[in-house]
Amino acid sequence: MGIEDRLWAALREVEDPEVPVSVVDMGLIVSLAYANRLAKLQITYTAMGCPAMEMIQDDIRARLLREPGVDHVDIEVVWDPVWTGSRLTPTARQTMRELGLGV
């Protein structure tokens, strides 16, 4: 498994603190790149006022820094593309339905 595949797998272990769904399945990760021991991400949120922004970024950073070959993590928050429910994976939709959340 290549480094970027390992990083995507690691990100799947990071859950949104409000809903037990990974940040990947929530559609929050816009892009991921790796070069020279740096993991660089673009991330969006479900709303500009998301109270969990810093917590999510801290969790992402902590998890990726546990991966061999990653010494630095750069996270850029972007609002384009705008997050919509269409970014949810089928797994996320099912989990949210089971929790009684509208999707």
C-alpha positions in Angstrom: 0.0 0.0 0.0 1.4 3.4 -1.0 1.8 6.3 1.4 -1.3 8.2 0.1 -3.4 5.1 0.4 -2.2 4.7 4.0 -3.0 8.3 4.7 -6.5 7.9 3.4 -6.9 4.8 5.5 -5.7 6.7 8.6 -8.2 9.5 7.9 -11.0 7.0 7.8 -10.2 6.4 11.5 -10.8 10.1 12.4 -14.5 10.6 13.3 -16.6 13.7 13.3 -17.0 14.5 17.0 -20.7 15.0 16.7 -21.6 12.0 14.5 -19.8 8.7 14.6 -18.8 8.9 10.9 -15.3 9.3 9.5 -14.2 12.7 8.1 -13.7 10.9 4.8 -17.3 9.4 4.8 -18.6 12.9 5.8 -17.0 14.3 2.7 -14.9 16.8 4.6 -11.6 16.0 2.9 -11.4 17.8 -0.4 -7.9 16.8 -1.3 -4.8 15.0 0.1 -1.3 15.2 -1.2 2.0 13.9 0.2 5.6 15.0 -0.6 8.8 15.4 1.4 7.4 14.0 4.6 4.5 16.5 4.5 0.8 15.6 4.3 -1.1 18.4 2.8 -4.9 18.5 3.0 -7.7 20.7 2.0 -10.8 20.3 4.2 -14.2 21.8 4.2 -16.9 21.8 6.8 -20.7 21.4 6.9 -21.0 25.0 8.0 -18.8 28.0 8.5 -19.6 28.1 12.2 -18.9 24.5 12.9 -17.9 24.3 16.6 -15.8 21.3 16.0 -13.4 22.7 13.4 -10.3 22.9 15.6 -11.0 19.5 17.3 -11.3 17.9 13.9 -8.1 19.4 12.6 -6.3 18.4 15.8 -7.6 14.8 15.5 -6.5 14.7 11.8 -3.1 16.1 12.5 -2.5 13.7 15.5 -3.6 10.7 13.5 -1.5 11.5 10.4 1.6 12.2 12.4 1.5 8.6 13.7 2.1 7.4 10.1 5.7 6.5 9.2 7.1 9.1 6.9 4.9 11.9 8.0 6.6 14.7 9.9 4.3 17.6 9.1 0.7 18.1 8.4 -0.7 21.2 6.7 -4.4 21.7 6.7 -6.1 24.4 4.7 -9.8 25.1 5.2 -11.6 25.8 1.9 -15.2 26.8 1.2 -15.1 25.9 -2.5 -16.5 23.4 -3.1 -19.3 24.1 -0.7 -20.2 21.1 1.4 -23.5 19.5 0.6 -25.2 16.3 1.6 -24.1 14.9 -1.8 -20.6 14.6 -0.4 -21.7 11.9 2.1 -20.8 8.4 1.3 -23.5 5.7 1.4 -21.9 4.4 4.7 -22.3 7.9 6.2 -25.9 8.2 5.0 -26.8 4.8 6.5 -25.2 5.6 9.9 -26.9 8.9 10.1 -30.3 7.4 9.2 -29.8 4.8 12.0 -29.1 7.7 14.4 -32.3 9.3 13.3 -30.6 12.2 11.5 -32.0 13.5 8.3 -29.8 13.2 5.2 
